[in-house]
Amino acid sequence: MFLLQPSDPASLYVLTQAATEEFNVLDEEFVAAGSGIETVAREWICEEFRFVASAYGFTSADAEELTAGRDW
């Protein structure tokens, strides 16, 4: 599936929130298996969200808002 580039910060946040929800599901699966997303991985994932936002031209996107719905 190909997605169009977000046209504004609000549409960017919609996309990142959907991706964050997928990471929440993944973390639940890890927890069920006796593990979880480790702290370093959490930091790395958030850093990658910022990188992608920047690549789309949203250099001033709120870093916390990009993954605001995270449970990990």
PQR file of N, CA, C, O and H, with PARSE charges and radii, in Angstrom:
ATOM      1  N   MET A   1       0.853  -1.168   0.000 -0.4000 1.5000
ATOM      2  CA  MET A   1       0.000   0.000   0.000 -0.0000 2.0000
ATOM      3  C   MET A   1       0.901   1.232   0.000  0.5500 1.7000
ATOM      4  O   MET A   1       1.871   1.303   0.754 -0.5500 1.4000
ATOM      5  N   PHE A   2       0.576   2.183  -0.836 -0.4000 1.5000
ATOM      6  CA  PHE A   2       1.319   3.434  -0.905 -0.0000 2.0000
ATOM      7  C   PHE A   2       0.470   4.549  -0.327  0.5500 1.7000
ATOM      8  O   PHE A   2      -0.716   4.666  -0.636 -0.5500 1.4000
ATOM      9  H   PHE A   2      -0.212   2.125  -1.449  0.4000 1.0000
ATOM     10  N   LEU A   3       1.077   5.355   0.502 -0.4000 1.5000
ATOM     11  CA  LEU A   3       0.382   6.493   1.091 -0.0000 2.0000
ATOM     12  C   LEU A   3       0.946   7.771   0.511  0.5500 1.7000
ATOM     13  O   LEU A   3       2.132   7.863   0.194 -0.5500 1.4000
ATOM     14  H   LEU A   3       2.040   5.261   0.753  0.4000 1.0000
ATOM     15  N   LEU A   4       0.086   8.740   0.381 -0.4000 1.5000
ATOM     16  CA  LEU A   4       0.535  10.053  -0.069 -0.0000 2.0000
ATOM     17  C   LEU A   4       1.254  10.756   1.064  0.5500 1.7000
ATOM     18  O   LEU A   4       1.002  10.503   2.242 -0.5500 1.4000
ATOM     19  H   LEU A   4      -0.877   8.665   0.638  0.4000 1.0000
ATOM     20  N   GLN A   5       2.149  11.638   0.683 -0.4000 1.5000
ATOM     21  CA  GLN A   5       2.849  12.440   1.683 -0.0000 2.0000
ATOM     22  C   GLN A   5       1.835  13.291   2.433  0.5500 1.7000
ATOM     23  O   GLN A   5       0.962  13.897   1.812 -0.5500 1.4000
ATOM     24  H   GLN A   5       2.354  11.844  -0.273  0.4000 1.0000
ATOM     25  N   PRO A   6       1.934  13.348   3.764 -0.5600 1.5000
ATOM     26  CA  PRO A   6       1.006  14.199   4.519  0.2800 2.0000
ATOM     27  C   PRO A   6       1.154  15.653   4.095  0.5500 1.7000
ATOM     28  O   PRO A   6       2.258  16.127   3.829 -0.5500 1.4000
ATOM     29  N   SER A   7       0.031  16.347   4.037 -0.4000 1.5000
ATOM     30  CA  SER A   7       0.036  17.727   3.554 -0.0000 2.0000
ATOM     31  C   SER A   7       0.241  18.756   4.658  0.5500 1.7000
ATOM     32  O   SER A   7       0.587  19.904   4.379 -0.5500 1.4000
ATOM     33  H   SER A   7      -0.866  15.961   4.253  0.4000 1.0000
ATOM     34  N   ASP A   8       0.032  18.355   5.904 -0.4000 1.5000
ATOM     35  CA  ASP A   8       0.179  19.278   7.021 -0.0000 2.0000
ATOM     36  C   ASP A   8       0.484  18.485   8.290  0.5500 1.7000
ATOM     37  O   ASP A   8       0.353  17.261   8.303 -0.5500 1.4000
ATOM     38  H   ASP A   8      -0.249  17.422   6.131  0.4000 1.0000
ATOM     39  N   PRO A   9       0.889  19.173   9.354 -0.5600 1.5000
ATOM     40  CA  PRO A   9       1.221  18.447  10.586  0.2800 2.0000
ATOM     41  C   PRO A   9       0.073  17.581  11.115  0.5500 1.7000
ATOM     42  O   PRO A   9       0.310  16.484  11.621 -0.5500 1.4000
ATOM     43  N   ALA A  10      -1.146  18.056  11.004 -0.4000 1.5000
ATOM     44  CA  ALA A  10      -2.279  17.273  11.512 -0.0000 2.0000
ATOM     45  C   ALA A  10      -2.381  15.925  10.797  0.5500 1.7000
ATOM     46  O   ALA A  10      -2.615  14.903  11.443 -0.5500 1.4000
ATOM     47  H   ALA A  10      -1.338  18.948  10.593  0.4000 1.0000
ATOM     48  N   SER A  11      -2.209  15.909   9.475 -0.4000 1.5000
ATOM     49  CA  SER A  11      -2.280  14.633   8.754 -0.0000 2.0000
ATOM     50  C   SER A  11      -1.053  13.777   9.041  0.5500 1.7000
ATOM     51  O   SER A  11      -1.141  12.550   9.018 -0.5500 1.4000
ATOM     52  H   SER A  11      -2.019  16.739   8.951  0.4000 1.0000
ATOM     53  N   LEU A  12       0.085  14.403   9.308 -0.4000 1.5000
ATOM     54  CA  LEU A  12       1.272  13.653   9.721 -0.0000 2.0000
ATOM     55  C   LEU A  12       0.994  12.942  11.042  0.5500 1.7000
ATOM     56  O   LEU A  12       1.312  11.761  11.187 -0.5500 1.4000
ATOM     57  H   LEU A  12       0.156  15.400   9.326  0.4000 1.0000
ATOM     58  N   TYR A  13       0.407  13.647  12.002 -0.4000 1.5000
ATOM     59  CA  TYR A  13       0.135  13.058  13.308 -0.0000 2.0000
ATOM     60  C   TYR A  13      -0.876  11.915  13.212  0.5500 1.7000
ATOM     61  O   TYR A  13      -0.790  10.952  13.974 -0.5500 1.4000
ATOM     62  H   TYR A  13       0.149  14.606  11.884  0.4000 1.0000
ATOM     63  N   VAL A  14      -1.825  12.009  12.291 -0.4000 1.5000
ATOM     64  CA  VAL A  14      -2.770  10.902  12.083 -0.0000 2.0000
ATOM     65  C   VAL A  14      -2.007   9.653  11.657  0.5500 1.7000
ATOM     66  O   VAL A  14      -2.264   8.562  12.166 -0.5500 1.4000
ATOM     67  H   VAL A  14      -1.895  12.791  11.672  0.4000 1.0000
ATOM     68  N   LEU A  15      -1.074   9.810  10.727 -0.4000 1.5000
ATOM     69  CA  LEU A  15      -0.280   8.672  10.261 -0.0000 2.0000
ATOM     70  C   LEU A  15       0.610   8.116  11.365  0.5500 1.7000
ATOM     71  O   LEU A  15       0.702   6.900  11.534 -0.5500 1.4000
ATOM     72  H   LEU A  15      -0.866  10.696  10.314  0.4000 1.0000
ATOM     73  N   THR A  16       1.263   8.991  12.114 -0.4000 1.5000
ATOM     74  CA  THR A  16       2.167   8.498  13.148 -0.0000 2.0000
ATOM     75  C   THR A  16       1.400   7.858  14.303  0.5500 1.7000
ATOM     76  O   THR A  16       1.901   6.934  14.944 -0.5500 1.4000
ATOM     77  H   THR A  16       1.189   9.979  11.977  0.4000 1.0000
ATOM     78  N   GLN A  17       0.197   8.341  14.569 -0.4000 1.5000
ATOM     79  CA  GLN A  17      -0.602   7.710  15.620 -0.0000 2.0000
ATOM     80  C   GLN A  17      -1.029   6.308  15.211  0.5500 1.7000
ATOM     81  O   GLN A  17      -1.057   5.403  16.045 -0.5500 1.4000
ATOM     82  H   GLN A  17      -0.209   9.091  14.048  0.4000 1.0000
ATOM     83  N   ALA A  18      -1.362   6.116  13.930 -0.4000 1.5000
ATOM     84  CA  ALA A  18      -1.713   4.777  13.434 -0.0000 2.0000
ATOM     85  C   ALA A  18      -0.505   3.845  13.557  0.5500 1.7000
ATOM     86  O   ALA A  18      -0.647   2.692  13.965 -0.5500 1.4000
ATOM     87  H   ALA A  18      -1.339   6.851  13.253  0.4000 1.0000
ATOM     88  N   ALA A  19       0.669   4.338  13.209 -0.4000 1.5000
ATOM     89  CA  ALA A  19       1.885   3.524  13.327 -0.0000 2.0000
ATOM     90  C   ALA A  19       2.191   3.232  14.793  0.5500 1.7000
ATOM     91  O   ALA A  19       2.617   2.127  15.129 -0.5500 1.4000
ATOM     92  H   ALA A  19       0.785   5.274  12.878  0.4000 1.0000
ATOM     93  N   THR A  20       1.979   4.210  15.662 -0.4000 1.5000
ATOM     94  CA  THR A  20       2.209   4.013  17.094 -0.0000 2.0000
ATOM     95  C   THR A  20       1.303   2.926  17.635  0.5500 1.7000
ATOM     96  O   THR A  20       1.731   2.117  18.458 -0.5500 1.4000
ATOM     97  H   THR A  20       1.633   5.108  15.389  0.4000 1.0000
ATOM     98  N   GLU A  21       0.060   2.894  17.185 -0.4000 1.5000
ATOM     99  CA  GLU A  21      -0.872   1.855  17.617 -0.0000 2.0000
ATOM    100  C   GLU A  21      -0.360   0.470  17.221  0.5500 1.7000
ATOM    101  O   GLU A  21      -0.527  -0.493  17.969 -0.5500 1.4000
ATOM    102  H   GLU A  21      -0.287   3.551  16.516  0.4000 1.0000
ATOM    103  N   GLU A  22       0.259   0.371  16.055 -0.4000 1.5000
ATOM    104  CA  GLU A  22       0.839  -0.905  15.623 -0.0000 2.0000
ATOM    105  C   GLU A  22       1.982  -1.316  16.553  0.5500 1.7000
ATOM    106  O   GLU A  22       2.123  -2.496  16.875 -0.5500 1.4000
ATOM    107  H   GLU A  22       0.395   1.153  15.447  0.4000 1.0000
ATOM    108  N   PHE A  23       2.787  -0.364  16.980 -0.4000 1.5000
ATOM    109  CA  PHE A  23       3.849  -0.671  17.939 -0.0000 2.0000
ATOM    110  C   PHE A  23       3.263  -1.074  19.287  0.5500 1.7000
ATOM    111  O   PHE A  23       3.831  -1.922  19.975 -0.5500 1.4000
ATOM    112  H   PHE A  23       2.673   0.595  16.719  0.4000 1.0000
ATOM    113  N   ASN A  24       2.127  -0.477  19.677 -0.4000 1.5000
ATOM    114  CA  ASN A  24       1.466  -0.870  20.924 -0.0000 2.0000
ATOM    115  C   ASN A  24       1.051  -2.336  20.863  0.5500 1.7000
ATOM    116  O   ASN A  24       1.231  -3.077  21.829 -0.5500 1.4000
ATOM    117  H   ASN A  24       1.666   0.212  19.118  0.4000 1.0000
ATOM    118  N   VAL A  25       0.495  -2.751  19.725 -0.4000 1.5000
ATOM    119  CA  VAL A  25       0.090  -4.147  19.537 -0.0000 2.0000
ATOM    120  C   VAL A  25       1.311  -5.065  19.593  0.5500 1.7000
ATOM    121  O   VAL A  25       1.274  -6.123  20.222 -0.5500 1.4000
ATOM    122  H   VAL A  25       0.349  -2.149  18.940  0.4000 1.0000
ATOM    123  N   LEU A  26       2.380  -4.653  18.937 -0.4000 1.5000
ATOM    124  CA  LEU A  26       3.612  -5.430  18.950 -0.0000 2.0000
ATOM    125  C   LEU A  26       4.138  -5.581  20.378  0.5500 1.7000
ATOM    126  O   LEU A  26       4.559  -6.667  20.774 -0.5500 1.4000
ATOM    127  H   LEU A  26       2.409  -3.794  18.426  0.4000 1.0000
ATOM    128  N   ASP A  27       4.115  -4.497  21.144 -0.4000 1.5000
ATOM    129  CA  ASP A  27       4.586  -4.559  22.521 -0.0000 2.0000
ATOM    130  C   ASP A  27       3.731  -5.510  23.347  0.5500 1.7000
ATOM    131  O   ASP A  27       4.260  -6.244  24.182 -0.5500 1.4000
ATOM    132  H   ASP A  27       3.773  -3.614  20.822  0.4000 1.0000
ATOM    133  N   GLU A  28       2.419  -5.510  23.128 -0.4000 1.5000
ATOM    134  CA  GLU A  28       1.534  -6.436  23.841 -0.0000 2.0000
ATOM    135  C   GLU A  28       1.916  -7.879  23.537  0.5500 1.7000
ATOM    136  O   GLU A  28       1.889  -8.732  24.425 -0.5500 1.4000
ATOM    137  H   GLU A  28       1.989  -4.914  22.449  0.4000 1.0000
ATOM    138  N   GLU A  29       2.271  -8.154  22.286 -0.4000 1.5000
ATOM    139  CA  GLU A  29       2.697  -9.500  21.912 -0.0000 2.0000
ATOM    140  C   GLU A  29       4.015  -9.858  22.591  0.5500 1.7000
ATOM    141  O   GLU A  29       4.194 -10.988  23.044 -0.5500 1.4000
ATOM    142  H   GLU A  29       2.293  -7.461  21.565  0.4000 1.0000
ATOM    143  N   PHE A  30       4.942  -8.895  22.662 -0.4000 1.5000
ATOM    144  CA  PHE A  30       6.196  -9.139  23.363 -0.0000 2.0000
ATOM    145  C   PHE A  30       5.942  -9.436  24.839  0.5500 1.7000
ATOM    146  O   PHE A  30       6.518 -10.371  25.395 -0.5500 1.4000
ATOM    147  H   PHE A  30       4.796  -7.977  22.294  0.4000 1.0000
ATOM    148  N   VAL A  31       5.083  -8.643  25.470 -0.4000 1.5000
ATOM    149  CA  VAL A  31       4.779  -8.827  26.889 -0.0000 2.0000
ATOM    150  C   VAL A  31       4.157 -10.202  27.116  0.5500 1.7000
ATOM    151  O   VAL A  31       4.499 -10.889  28.079 -0.5500 1.4000
ATOM    152  H   VAL A  31       4.616  -7.883  25.018  0.4000 1.0000
ATOM    153  N   ALA A  32       3.256 -10.599  26.242 -0.4000 1.5000
ATOM    154  CA  ALA A  32       2.627 -11.914  26.362 -0.0000 2.0000
ATOM    155  C   ALA A  32       3.660 -13.038  26.259  0.5500 1.7000
ATOM    156  O   ALA A  32       3.465 -14.124  26.804 -0.5500 1.4000
ATOM    157  H   ALA A  32       2.978 -10.041  25.460  0.4000 1.0000
ATOM    158  N   ALA A  33       4.747 -12.766  25.560 -0.4000 1.5000
ATOM    159  CA  ALA A  33       5.817 -13.758  25.406 -0.0000 2.0000
ATOM    160  C   ALA A  33       6.890 -13.606  26.488  0.5500 1.7000
ATOM    161  O   ALA A  33       7.916 -14.285  26.447 -0.5500 1.4000
ATOM    162  H   ALA A  33       4.905 -11.884  25.117  0.4000 1.0000
ATOM    163  N   GLY A  34       6.652 -12.713  27.454 -0.4000 1.5000
ATOM    164  CA  GLY A  34       7.591 -12.541  28.560 -0.0000 2.0000
ATOM    165  C   GLY A  34       8.682 -11.519  28.312  0.5500 1.7000
ATOM    166  O   GLY A  34       9.725 -11.556  28.963 -0.5500 1.4000
ATOM    167  H   GLY A  34       5.819 -12.161  27.487  0.4000 1.0000
ATOM    168  N   SER A  35       8.457 -10.613  27.384 -0.4000 1.5000
ATOM    169  CA  SER A  35       9.463  -9.610  27.055 -0.0000 2.0000
ATOM    170  C   SER A  35       8.802  -8.242  26.979  0.5500 1.7000
ATOM    171  O   SER A  35       7.838  -7.980  27.697 -0.5500 1.4000
ATOM    172  H   SER A  35       7.610 -10.583  26.855  0.4000 1.0000
ATOM    173  N   GLY A  36       9.305  -7.378  26.126 -0.4000 1.5000
ATOM    174  CA  GLY A  36       8.744  -6.045  25.918 -0.0000 2.0000
ATOM    175  C   GLY A  36       9.692  -5.238  25.059  0.5500 1.7000
ATOM    176  O   GLY A  36      10.804  -5.682  24.771 -0.5500 1.4000
ATOM    177  H   GLY A  36      10.089  -7.591  25.543  0.4000 1.0000
ATOM    178  N   ILE A  37       9.268  -4.068  24.651 -0.4000 1.5000
ATOM    179  CA  ILE A  37      10.145  -3.184  23.889 -0.0000 2.0000
ATOM    180  C   ILE A  37      11.083  -2.519  24.898  0.5500 1.7000
ATOM    181  O   ILE A  37      10.634  -1.788  25.781 -0.5500 1.4000
ATOM    182  H   ILE A  37       8.365  -3.707  24.885  0.4000 1.0000
ATOM    183  N   GLU A  38      12.362  -2.772  24.764 -0.4000 1.5000
ATOM    184  CA  GLU A  38      13.353  -2.257  25.700 -0.0000 2.0000
ATOM    185  C   GLU A  38      13.529  -0.746  25.557  0.5500 1.7000
ATOM    186  O   GLU A  38      13.169  -0.167  24.532 -0.5500 1.4000
ATOM    187  H   GLU A  38      12.726  -3.366  24.047  0.4000 1.0000
ATOM    188  N   THR A  39      14.080  -0.119  26.582 -0.4000 1.5000
ATOM    189  CA  THR A  39      14.244   1.333  26.626 -0.0000 2.0000
ATOM    190  C   THR A  39      15.030   1.866  25.429  0.5500 1.7000
ATOM    191  O   THR A  39      14.636   2.864  24.825 -0.5500 1.4000
ATOM    192  H   THR A  39      14.373  -0.590  27.415  0.4000 1.0000
ATOM    193  N   VAL A  40      16.118   1.221  25.088 -0.4000 1.5000
ATOM    194  CA  VAL A  40      16.917   1.688  23.958 -0.0000 2.0000
ATOM    195  C   VAL A  40      16.112   1.590  22.667  0.5500 1.7000
ATOM    196  O   VAL A  40      16.179   2.484  21.823 -0.5500 1.4000
ATOM    197  H   VAL A  40      16.438   0.410  25.578  0.4000 1.0000
ATOM    198  N   ALA A  41      15.362   0.526  22.511 -0.4000 1.5000
ATOM    199  CA  ALA A  41      14.529   0.369  21.323 -0.0000 2.0000
ATOM    200  C   ALA A  41      13.441   1.437  21.281  0.5500 1.7000
ATOM    201  O   ALA A  41      13.131   1.960  20.211 -0.5500 1.4000
ATOM    202  H   ALA A  41      15.307  -0.200  23.197  0.4000 1.0000
ATOM    203  N   ARG A  42      12.868   1.759  22.412 -0.4000 1.5000
ATOM    204  CA  ARG A  42      11.845   2.809  22.480 -0.0000 2.0000
ATOM    205  C   ARG A  42      12.413   4.137  21.998  0.5500 1.7000
ATOM    206  O   ARG A  42      11.794   4.846  21.205 -0.5500 1.4000
ATOM    207  H   ARG A  42      13.120   1.334  23.282  0.4000 1.0000
ATOM    208  N   GLU A  43      13.603   4.456  22.493 -0.4000 1.5000
ATOM    209  CA  GLU A  43      14.254   5.702  22.087 -0.0000 2.0000
ATOM    210  C   GLU A  43      14.532   5.697  20.582  0.5500 1.7000
ATOM    211  O   GLU A  43      14.312   6.695  19.897 -0.5500 1.4000
ATOM    212  H   GLU A  43      14.106   3.880  23.137  0.4000 1.0000
ATOM    213  N   TRP A  44      15.013   4.575  20.087 -0.4000 1.5000
ATOM    214  CA  TRP A  44      15.345   4.453  18.672 -0.0000 2.0000
ATOM    215  C   TRP A  44      14.095   4.605  17.802  0.5500 1.7000
ATOM    216  O   TRP A  44      14.123   5.295  16.783 -0.5500 1.4000
ATOM    217  H   TRP A  44      15.192   3.764  20.643  0.4000 1.0000
ATOM    218  N   ILE A  45      13.003   3.961  18.207 -0.4000 1.5000
ATOM    219  CA  ILE A  45      11.746   4.051  17.454 -0.0000 2.0000
ATOM    220  C   ILE A  45      11.283   5.509  17.398  0.5500 1.7000
ATOM    221  O   ILE A  45      10.917   5.998  16.329 -0.5500 1.4000
ATOM    222  H   ILE A  45      12.980   3.400  19.035  0.4000 1.0000
ATOM    223  N   CYS A  46      11.296   6.202  18.532 -0.4000 1.5000
ATOM    224  CA  CYS A  46      10.882   7.614  18.563 -0.0000 2.0000
ATOM    225  C   CYS A  46      11.795   8.464  17.684  0.5500 1.7000
ATOM    226  O   CYS A  46      11.334   9.380  17.003 -0.5500 1.4000
ATOM    227  H   CYS A  46      11.593   5.804  19.400  0.4000 1.0000
ATOM    228  N   GLU A  47      13.076   8.159  17.701 -0.4000 1.5000
ATOM    229  CA  GLU A  47      14.039   8.891  16.868 -0.0000 2.0000
ATOM    230  C   GLU A  47      13.731   8.676  15.386  0.5500 1.7000
ATOM    231  O   GLU A  47      13.852   9.602  14.583 -0.5500 1.4000
ATOM    232  H   GLU A  47      13.450   7.414  18.254  0.4000 1.0000
ATOM    233  N   GLU A  48      13.337   7.468  15.029 -0.4000 1.5000
ATOM    234  CA  GLU A  48      12.993   7.174  13.638 -0.0000 2.0000
ATOM    235  C   GLU A  48      11.716   7.905  13.216  0.5500 1.7000
ATOM    236  O   GLU A  48      11.611   8.348  12.073 -0.5500 1.4000
ATOM    237  H   GLU A  48      13.239   6.716  15.681  0.4000 1.0000
ATOM    238  N   PHE A  49      10.760   8.032  14.111 -0.4000 1.5000
ATOM    239  CA  PHE A  49       9.559   8.808  13.810 -0.0000 2.0000
ATOM    240  C   PHE A  49       9.946  10.255  13.495  0.5500 1.7000
ATOM    241  O   PHE A  49       9.423  10.851  12.554 -0.5500 1.4000
ATOM    242  H   PHE A  49      10.845   7.672  15.040  0.4000 1.0000
ATOM    243  N   ARG A  50      10.863  10.813  14.285 -0.4000 1.5000
ATOM    244  CA  ARG A  50      11.323  12.185  14.033 -0.0000 2.0000
ATOM    245  C   ARG A  50      12.060  12.276  12.696  0.5500 1.7000
ATOM    246  O   ARG A  50      11.901  13.249  11.959 -0.5500 1.4000
ATOM    247  H   ARG A  50      11.288  10.329  15.050  0.4000 1.0000
ATOM    248  N   PHE A  51      12.863  11.263  12.389 -0.4000 1.5000
ATOM    249  CA  PHE A  51      13.589  11.236  11.124 -0.0000 2.0000
ATOM    250  C   PHE A  51      12.626  11.235   9.938  0.5500 1.7000
ATOM    251  O   PHE A  51      12.808  11.995   8.987 -0.5500 1.4000
ATOM    252  H   PHE A  51      12.992  10.473  12.987  0.4000 1.0000
ATOM    253  N   VAL A  52      11.616  10.391   9.994 -0.4000 1.5000
ATOM    254  CA  VAL A  52      10.638  10.315   8.901 -0.0000 2.0000
ATOM    255  C   VAL A  52       9.882  11.634   8.771  0.5500 1.7000
ATOM    256  O   VAL A  52       9.673  12.120   7.659 -0.5500 1.4000
ATOM    257  H   VAL A  52      11.469   9.773  10.767  0.4000 1.0000
ATOM    258  N   ALA A  53       9.472  12.215   9.897 -0.4000 1.5000
ATOM    259  CA  ALA A  53       8.773  13.511   9.848 -0.0000 2.0000
ATOM    260  C   ALA A  53       9.656  14.553   9.180  0.5500 1.7000
ATOM    261  O   ALA A  53       9.184  15.333   8.354 -0.5500 1.4000
ATOM    262  H   ALA A  53       9.642  11.820  10.799  0.4000 1.0000
ATOM    263  N   SER A  54      10.925  14.570   9.531 -0.4000 1.5000
ATOM    264  CA  SER A  54      11.873  15.511   8.943 -0.0000 2.0000
ATOM    265  C   SER A  54      12.040  15.258   7.447  0.5500 1.7000
ATOM    266  O   SER A  54      12.110  16.202   6.660 -0.5500 1.4000
ATOM    267  H   SER A  54      11.310  13.936  10.202  0.4000 1.0000
ATOM    268  N   ALA A  55      12.105  13.994   7.058 -0.4000 1.5000
ATOM    269  CA  ALA A  55      12.244  13.644   5.640 -0.0000 2.0000
ATOM    270  C   ALA A  55      11.047  14.130   4.832  0.5500 1.7000
ATOM    271  O   ALA A  55      11.186  14.467   3.657 -0.5500 1.4000
ATOM    272  H   ALA A  55      12.049  13.227   7.698  0.4000 1.0000
ATOM    273  N   TYR A  56       9.873  14.168   5.455 -0.4000 1.5000
ATOM    274  CA  TYR A  56       8.674  14.684   4.799 -0.0000 2.0000
ATOM    275  C   TYR A  56       8.608  16.205   4.854  0.5500 1.7000
ATOM    276  O   TYR A  56       7.668  16.804   4.331 -0.5500 1.4000
ATOM    277  H   TYR A  56       9.760  13.894   6.410  0.4000 1.0000
ATOM    278  N   GLY A  57       9.593  16.828   5.478 -0.4000 1.5000
ATOM    279  CA  GLY A  57       9.643  18.285   5.535 -0.0000 2.0000
ATOM    280  C   GLY A  57       9.056  18.888   6.793  0.5500 1.7000
ATOM    281  O   GLY A  57       8.953  20.110   6.902 -0.5500 1.4000
ATOM    282  H   GLY A  57      10.356  16.341   5.903  0.4000 1.0000
ATOM    283  N   PHE A  58       8.670  18.053   7.744 -0.4000 1.5000
ATOM    284  CA  PHE A  58       8.086  18.545   8.988 -0.0000 2.0000
ATOM    285  C   PHE A  58       9.161  18.603  10.067  0.5500 1.7000
ATOM    286  O   PHE A  58       9.118  17.862  11.050 -0.5500 1.4000
ATOM    287  H   PHE A  58       8.754  17.061   7.654  0.4000 1.0000
ATOM    288  N   THR A  59      10.117  19.490   9.866 -0.4000 1.5000
ATOM    289  CA  THR A  59      11.258  19.578  10.783 -0.0000 2.0000
ATOM    290  C   THR A  59      10.877  20.118  12.160  0.5500 1.7000
ATOM    291  O   THR A  59      11.607  19.911  13.129 -0.5500 1.4000
ATOM    292  H   THR A  59      10.152  20.092   9.068  0.4000 1.0000
ATOM    293  N   SER A  60       9.759  20.798  12.252 -0.4000 1.5000
ATOM    294  CA  SER A  60       9.343  21.336  13.549 -0.0000 2.0000
ATOM    295  C   SER A  60       8.199  20.526  14.169  0.5500 1.7000
ATOM    296  O   SER A  60       7.519  21.008  15.074 -0.5500 1.4000
ATOM    297  H   SER A  60       9.166  20.966  11.465  0.4000 1.0000
ATOM    298  N   ALA A  61       7.985  19.298  13.684 -0.4000 1.5000
ATOM    299  CA  ALA A  61       6.934  18.451  14.263 -0.0000 2.0000
ATOM    300  C   ALA A  61       7.251  18.181  15.725  0.5500 1.7000
ATOM    301  O   ALA A  61       8.408  17.970  16.087 -0.5500 1.4000
ATOM    302  H   ALA A  61       8.538  18.906  12.948  0.4000 1.0000
ATOM    303  N   ASP A  62       6.237  18.189  16.549 -0.4000 1.5000
ATOM    304  CA  ASP A  62       6.399  17.947  17.974 -0.0000 2.0000
ATOM    305  C   ASP A  62       6.789  16.483  18.192  0.5500 1.7000
ATOM    306  O   ASP A  62       6.023  15.575  17.870 -0.5500 1.4000
ATOM    307  H   ASP A  62       5.297  18.361  16.254  0.4000 1.0000
ATOM    308  N   ALA A  63       7.979  16.266  18.736 -0.4000 1.5000
ATOM    309  CA  ALA A  63       8.511  14.917  18.912 -0.0000 2.0000
ATOM    310  C   ALA A  63       7.604  14.055  19.799  0.5500 1.7000
ATOM    311  O   ALA A  63       7.430  12.866  19.530 -0.5500 1.4000
ATOM    312  H   ALA A  63       8.601  17.003  18.997  0.4000 1.0000
ATOM    313  N   GLU A  64       7.040  14.632  20.828 -0.4000 1.5000
ATOM    314  CA  GLU A  64       6.157  13.873  21.718 -0.0000 2.0000
ATOM    315  C   GLU A  64       4.827  13.551  21.044  0.5500 1.7000
ATOM    316  O   GLU A  64       4.256  12.484  21.268 -0.5500 1.4000
ATOM    317  H   GLU A  64       7.182  15.598  21.046  0.4000 1.0000
ATOM    318  N   GLU A  65       4.341  14.459  20.233 -0.4000 1.5000
ATOM    319  CA  GLU A  65       3.065  14.257  19.549 -0.0000 2.0000
ATOM    320  C   GLU A  65       3.157  13.139  18.510  0.5500 1.7000
ATOM    321  O   GLU A  65       2.169  12.456  18.237 -0.5500 1.4000
ATOM    322  H   GLU A  65       4.804  15.327  20.052  0.4000 1.0000
ATOM    323  N   LEU A  66       4.333  12.958  17.940 -0.4000 1.5000
ATOM    324  CA  LEU A  66       4.501  11.918  16.916 -0.0000 2.0000
ATOM    325  C   LEU A  66       4.163  10.532  17.442  0.5500 1.7000
ATOM    326  O   LEU A  66       3.646   9.700  16.697 -0.5500 1.4000
ATOM    327  H   LEU A  66       5.135  13.512  18.161  0.4000 1.0000
ATOM    328  N   THR A  67       4.445  10.273  18.706 -0.4000 1.5000
ATOM    329  CA  THR A  67       4.163   8.958  19.304 -0.0000 2.0000
ATOM    330  C   THR A  67       3.350   9.109  20.590  0.5500 1.7000
ATOM    331  O   THR A  67       3.524   8.344  21.539 -0.5500 1.4000
ATOM    332  H   THR A  67       4.865  10.950  19.311  0.4000 1.0000
ATOM    333  N   ALA A  68       2.474  10.089  20.608 -0.4000 1.5000
ATOM    334  CA  ALA A  68       1.724  10.414  21.828 -0.0000 2.0000
ATOM    335  C   ALA A  68       0.875   9.257  22.349  0.5500 1.7000
ATOM    336  O   ALA A  68       0.640   9.174  23.554 -0.5500 1.4000
ATOM    337  H   ALA A  68       2.334  10.710  19.838  0.4000 1.0000
ATOM    338  N   GLY A  69       0.418   8.381  21.495 -0.4000 1.5000
ATOM    339  CA  GLY A  69      -0.454   7.287  21.937 -0.0000 2.0000
ATOM    340  C   GLY A  69       0.293   6.041  22.367  0.5500 1.7000
ATOM    341  O   GLY A  69      -0.318   4.984  22.532 -0.5500 1.4000
ATOM    342  H   GLY A  69       0.609   8.448  20.516  0.4000 1.0000
ATOM    343  N   ARG A  70       1.592   6.140  22.551 -0.4000 1.5000
ATOM    344  CA  ARG A  70       2.360   4.933  22.870 -0.0000 2.0000
ATOM    345  C   ARG A  70       2.084   4.445  24.291  0.5500 1.7000
ATOM    346  O   ARG A  70       1.901   5.228  25.223 -0.5500 1.4000
ATOM    347  H   ARG A  70       2.088   6.998  22.416  0.4000 1.0000
ATOM    348  N   ASP A  71       2.063   3.122  24.413 -0.4000 1.5000
ATOM    349  CA  ASP A  71       1.890   2.470  25.709 -0.0000 2.0000
ATOM    350  C   ASP A  71       3.185   1.824  26.173  0.5500 1.7000
ATOM    351  O   ASP A  71       3.186   1.084  27.157 -0.5500 1.4000
ATOM    352  H   ASP A  71       2.212   2.486  23.655  0.4000 1.0000
ATOM    353  N   TRP A  72       4.255   2.085  25.501 -0.4000 1.5000
ATOM    354  CA  TRP A  72       5.536   1.424  25.783 -0.0000 2.0000
ATOM    355  C   TRP A  72       6.557   2.391  26.243  0.5500 1.7000
ATOM    356  O   TRP A  72       7.691   2.005  26.524 -0.5500 1.4000
ATOM    357  H   TRP A  72       4.254   2.686  24.703  0.4000 1.0000
TER
END
